[in-house]
Each structure stands twice: as structure tokens, then as C-alpha cells.
Amino acid sequence: MTTEPVDEVARIVAAWRRERPDLDVRPMEVLSRVSRLARHLDLARRATFAEHGLETWEFDVLSALRRQGEPYRMSPGALLTETLVTSGTMTNRIDRLAEHGLVQRMPSPDDRRGVLVELTDEGLARVDAALASLLQAEQGLLAGLSTSDVRHLADLLRDVLAPFDAS
């Protein structure tokens, strides 16, 4: 007979079942683990990005540009949509990334008053290296699962998140 591993959530859930048998604590079994995993993921991401001289927000902006494909440029408004920050915050972020030589502003060819933000060669190299390291760290977080378990977990989490992303 195989026994399931006991984690902190299992201990907490067992205590609640003992103390409040009238409540259905099954959501806690899933969502408390998701919450704890999110903390581990956040720590892993911060450490990975720091290895490449980046903050999490810097990676977010650089990766939004990188995902566009060549020539790796977007309007500040499109970056707002991709990164879910305010206009003032994005302006500050672009300024700081430009100061570090990771992006550059250029006039928009479609709008004489418009500006585009483009990855520099250094920004491209930095985001590509950080992404490779990030994926390695994330694979480490999932190392205890088989490939099919990872796929199944991804499918289940997509189903949970889809209604939130739709709104």
C-alpha cells in the first residue's frame, strides 16, 4: 500500500476536518497548495531574474516585447495591455529600462506623435537568457511529476482560470 506524502496543507486540512466536520474543506486542499506553490514560484523567479540583473517587472516588459517577434517593438499602450499596469507606471518602467540600455524609444512610422518601444540587442540577450533560466527553474518545481501529470495539471488549472481571464 502506498501512502500519500504529507505536506503542511494536509495537516491543516486534517485539523479543520477534526474541528469543523460540518464544513467542506476540499477547496482548501487545492487552493492552499496553489497559494504555497505561488510563493515558491515567486521566490524562484526573483532569484532567476536577479541572476540576469533583472527585476520581475523588467522581465515582464522585456518578455512582452520579445514575444512580438522581430523587430521586438510595441507602443506603450500595447505594453500596458500586456503587462496590466497604469500609464504612469509604464512610462516610469520604460524610462528605467531605457536608462539601463535594454529598450529604446523610437518614433512611430504610423503616427507622427506616437512612440514605439523596442528591445535593444542587450535587452534581447538579457530576456532570452533569463527565460531559459526561468524555464529550467520552473521545470525543477515540477520535477516530481511525470510529463502526462504536468499536462493534466496544466489542463485543470486552465479550466479553473479560464472564467477569470474571460472577464
C-alpha positions as CSV (number, residue, x, y, z in Angstrom):
1,M,0.0,0.0,0.0
2,T,1.4,3.4,-1.0
3,T,0.9,6.3,1.3
4,E,0.4,9.9,0.0
5,P,3.1,12.4,1.0
6,V,2.0,14.5,3.9
7,D,2.5,18.3,3.5
8,E,1.6,21.2,5.6
9,V,-1.7,21.6,3.8
10,A,-2.7,18.0,4.7
11,R,-2.0,18.7,8.3
12,I,-4.0,21.9,8.3
13,V,-6.9,20.3,6.4
14,A,-7.0,17.3,8.8
15,A,-7.2,19.8,11.8
16,W,-10.1,21.7,10.2
17,R,-11.9,18.4,9.4
18,R,-11.5,17.4,13.1
19,E,-12.5,20.8,14.4
20,R,-15.2,21.7,11.8
21,P,-16.6,18.5,10.4
22,D,-19.6,20.5,9.3
23,L,-17.6,22.3,6.6
24,D,-16.4,21.1,3.2
25,V,-12.7,21.9,3.3
26,R,-11.9,20.3,-0.1
27,P,-11.2,23.7,-1.8
28,M,-8.5,24.3,0.8
29,E,-6.7,21.2,-0.3
30,V,-6.3,22.6,-3.8
31,L,-6.1,26.4,-3.3
32,S,-3.9,26.4,-0.3
33,R,-1.4,24.3,-2.3
34,V,-1.7,26.6,-5.2
35,S,-1.0,29.6,-2.9
36,R,2.0,27.9,-1.4
37,L,3.3,26.9,-4.8
38,A,2.9,30.5,-6.0
39,R,5.2,31.6,-3.1
40,H,7.8,29.1,-4.2
41,L,7.4,30.2,-7.8
42,D,7.8,33.8,-6.9
43,L,11.0,33.1,-5.0
44,A,12.4,31.1,-7.8
45,R,11.5,33.8,-10.4
46,R,13.0,36.6,-8.3
47,A,16.3,34.6,-7.9
48,T,16.4,33.6,-11.5
49,F,15.8,37.2,-12.7
50,A,18.4,38.6,-10.2
51,E,21.0,36.2,-11.8
52,H,20.4,38.2,-15.0
53,G,20.3,41.6,-13.4
54,L,16.6,41.9,-13.8
55,E,13.6,42.7,-11.6
56,T,10.4,40.8,-12.2
57,W,8.7,43.9,-13.7
58,E,11.7,44.3,-16.1
59,F,11.3,40.8,-17.3
60,D,7.6,41.3,-17.8
61,V,8.1,44.3,-20.1
62,L,11.1,42.8,-21.9
63,S,9.3,39.5,-22.5
64,A,6.2,41.3,-23.8
65,L,8.4,42.9,-26.4
66,R,10.2,39.7,-27.1
67,R,7.0,37.7,-27.7
68,Q,6.1,40.2,-30.5
69,G,8.8,38.8,-32.8
70,E,11.1,40.9,-34.8
71,P,11.6,43.9,-34.7
72,Y,10.6,43.4,-31.0
73,R,8.7,46.7,-30.7
74,M,5.3,47.8,-29.3
75,S,3.5,51.0,-28.5
76,P,3.4,52.0,-24.8
77,G,-0.4,51.4,-24.9
78,A,0.1,47.9,-26.2
79,L,2.6,47.3,-23.4
80,L,0.0,48.5,-20.9
81,T,-2.4,45.9,-22.1
82,E,0.2,43.1,-22.0
83,T,1.5,43.9,-18.5
84,L,-1.6,45.3,-16.8
85,V,-0.1,48.4,-15.3
86,T,-1.1,52.1,-15.4
87,S,0.1,54.6,-17.9
88,G,2.2,56.4,-15.4
89,T,3.8,53.1,-14.2
90,M,4.6,52.1,-17.8
91,T,6.2,55.4,-18.5
92,N,8.4,55.0,-15.5
93,R,9.3,51.5,-16.4
94,I,10.2,52.4,-20.0
95,D,12.3,55.2,-18.7
96,R,14.2,52.9,-16.4
97,L,14.7,50.2,-19.0
98,A,16.0,52.8,-21.5
99,E,18.4,54.1,-18.8
100,H,19.8,50.6,-18.5
101,G,20.1,50.2,-22.3
102,L,17.5,47.4,-22.5
103,V,15.0,49.3,-24.6
104,Q,14.9,52.4,-26.8
105,R,12.1,54.7,-27.8
106,M,11.7,55.5,-31.5
107,P,9.2,57.5,-33.5
108,S,6.2,55.6,-34.8
109,P,6.1,55.3,-38.6
110,D,2.3,55.4,-38.5
111,D,1.8,58.3,-36.1
112,R,4.0,61.4,-36.1
113,R,3.2,62.0,-32.4
114,G,3.4,58.3,-31.5
115,V,6.4,56.4,-30.0
116,L,7.3,52.8,-30.1
117,V,9.4,50.9,-27.6
118,E,11.9,48.5,-29.0
119,L,14.3,45.9,-27.4
120,T,17.9,46.7,-27.8
121,D,20.4,43.9,-28.5
122,E,21.3,43.9,-24.8
123,G,17.6,43.7,-23.9
124,L,17.1,40.8,-26.3
125,A,20.1,38.9,-25.0
126,R,19.1,39.5,-21.3
127,V,15.5,38.4,-21.7
128,D,16.4,35.3,-23.8
129,A,18.9,34.2,-21.1
130,A,16.5,35.0,-18.3
131,L,13.7,33.0,-20.0
132,A,16.0,29.9,-20.5
133,S,17.0,30.1,-16.8
134,L,13.4,30.6,-15.7
135,L,12.1,27.6,-17.6
136,Q,14.9,25.5,-16.0
137,A,13.8,26.7,-12.5
138,E,10.2,26.0,-13.3
139,Q,11.0,22.5,-14.5
140,G,12.7,22.0,-11.2
141,L,9.5,22.9,-9.4
142,L,7.6,20.3,-11.3
143,A,10.3,17.6,-11.2
144,G,8.2,15.3,-9.1
145,L,5.6,15.0,-11.8
146,S,5.5,12.9,-15.0
147,T,5.1,14.6,-18.3
148,S,1.5,13.4,-18.5
149,D,0.8,14.7,-15.0
150,V,2.2,18.1,-15.9
151,R,-0.1,18.2,-18.9
152,H,-3.1,17.1,-16.9
153,L,-2.3,19.7,-14.1
154,A,-1.9,22.4,-16.8
155,D,-5.3,21.5,-18.3
156,L,-7.0,21.5,-14.9
157,L,-5.6,24.9,-14.0
158,R,-6.5,26.3,-17.3
159,D,-10.1,25.2,-16.7
160,V,-10.1,26.9,-13.3
161,L,-8.6,30.2,-14.6
162,A,-10.4,30.5,-17.9
163,P,-13.5,32.2,-16.4
164,F,-11.3,34.8,-14.7
165,D,-9.4,35.5,-17.9
166,A,-12.6,35.8,-19.9
167,S,-13.9,38.6,-17.7
